[in-house]
Amino acid sequence: MVDVPLHPESIVVAAGRPPRTPRAPLSTPVVLTAPYQHGPDDNHYSRHETTDTVRAFEEAVGALEGGHAVAYSSGMGAVAAIAQAQPAGTVAVVPSAAYSGTLAIFGEQQALGHLQVRPVDITVTDEVIAALPGAGLLWLESVTNPLLGVADVPALAAAARRNGVRTYVDSTFSTPLGFRPLEHGADLVMHSATKYLAGHSDLLMGVLVARTAERAQELREGRALAGCIPGALECYLALRGLRTLAVRWERAQANAQELAERLAAHPRVTRVRFPGLPSDPGHEVASRLHDGYGAMISFDVAGTAEDAERVCTSLQLINHATSLGGVESLIERRARHAIDAEHGTPPTLLRFSVGIEHVEDLWTDLDGALTTKQ
Ligand SMILES: *Cc1c(COP(=O)(O)O)cnc(C)c1O
């Protein structure tokens, strides 16, 4: 790339491109092959030796996070690569409320007798620190899904290090533009690239970013065995999506700030969770650690779970669908998923992924659905 340090807004555009030799393509081509022709001494198969398309995506994400990236076929593939690769009996300190798939996989590893799980409220720093002695792994979400709690990553990672515990941060809700956990002491960063990094709700991918090249190599060896490498088409699309992350993120965050403020004043909304509101419990930590407050809002609708579902089904522009981080706004009542309900998500909470549409169109849609005769 360029030999001066770049801002993340430039890295998303410039990183992961072929060398600038005459007639070289500007973008890395989609390399579709499983095996490669043998040479006398090499032995290439694309589950082991990734194609250039996979490597281009990894190079870009690694440059953004300041580490060494390893791509997976989904976010859950990346979480599994960590949860399933711990020595038997490892104590895992994990969030009591977080992304449902992550809670499910740690729960499964405990049920199989492989890990011992210690659930903690990761927004209460002292509670996490008290759980660290004797543990092997601390799993955090930079901002929790779906309750939007904000973890004090530097304080927690420093305490983990003192206890010989490795810190893993799922930074999906923050993106590398909002927060870079490796700069705050984390050992490893995870993203569901399905969300903001790819940004168009059209593929599944995950990524882990290690602090050292040696750790990344270990992860690559595990990935080759487990076979959870992404396809070249997915990597191409994810890198193409990443090119516009900075402008998508800027617009989505501005929309979210405006909508969170309007929702907080809406008579049919009983609570808004958004770190950008000064009254939010995560506001202080997010203001200190993050650039911006993200584009996810969770809010509680007055009435019953059915009333909240009806708000979702009355919307016309905002999509009633799971997932997040795409250009198109998505909303769902999160407790419709049993595991979220079991882990304390209020039955009337709507998780709203704010897209890049015009803010007034989004507000007209929301206000209309909230005030429709129920
Ligand atoms: C979606 C999500 C995941 C899982 O990612 P997939 O790509 O859907 O497998 C993990 N963590 C968080 C915070 C997520 O939002």
The ligand as an SDF file (V2000), in Angstrom:
LIG
                    3D

 15 15  0  0  0  0  0  0  0  0999 V2000
  -24.5200  -11.8500   13.7430 C   0  0  0  0  0  0  0  0  0  0  0  0
  -23.5670  -11.8510   14.8600 C   0  0  0  0  0  0  0  0  0  0  0  0
  -22.7040  -12.9330   15.0580 C   0  0  0  0  0  0  0  0  0  0  0  0
  -22.7590  -14.1850   14.2090 C   0  0  0  0  0  0  0  0  0  0  0  0
  -22.3750  -13.9120   12.8950 O   0  0  0  0  0  0  0  0  0  0  0  0
  -22.9090  -14.7410   11.6030 P   0  0  0  0  0  0  0  0  0  0  0  0
  -22.1420  -14.1000   10.5090 O   0  0  0  0  0  0  0  0  0  0  0  0
  -24.3780  -14.5390   11.5420 O   0  0  0  0  0  0  0  0  0  0  0  0
  -22.5590  -16.1760   11.8260 O   0  0  0  0  0  0  0  0  0  0  0  0
  -21.8130  -12.8620   16.1130 C   0  0  0  0  0  0  0  0  0  0  0  0
  -21.7670  -11.7870   16.9240 N   0  0  0  0  0  0  0  0  0  0  0  0
  -22.5820  -10.7280   16.7780 C   0  0  0  0  0  0  0  0  0  0  0  0
  -22.4930   -9.5770   17.7010 C   0  0  0  0  0  0  0  0  0  0  0  0
  -23.5140  -10.7240   15.7430 C   0  0  0  0  0  0  0  0  0  0  0  0
  -24.3400   -9.6810   15.5950 O   0  0  0  0  0  0  0  0  0  0  0  0
  1  2  1  0
  2  3  1  0
  2 14  2  0
  3  4  1  0
  3 10  2  0
  4  5  1  0
  5  6  1  0
  6  7  2  0
  6  8  1  0
  6  9  1  0
 10 11  1  0
 11 12  2  0
 12 13  1  0
 12 14  1  0
 14 15  1  0
M  END
$$$$
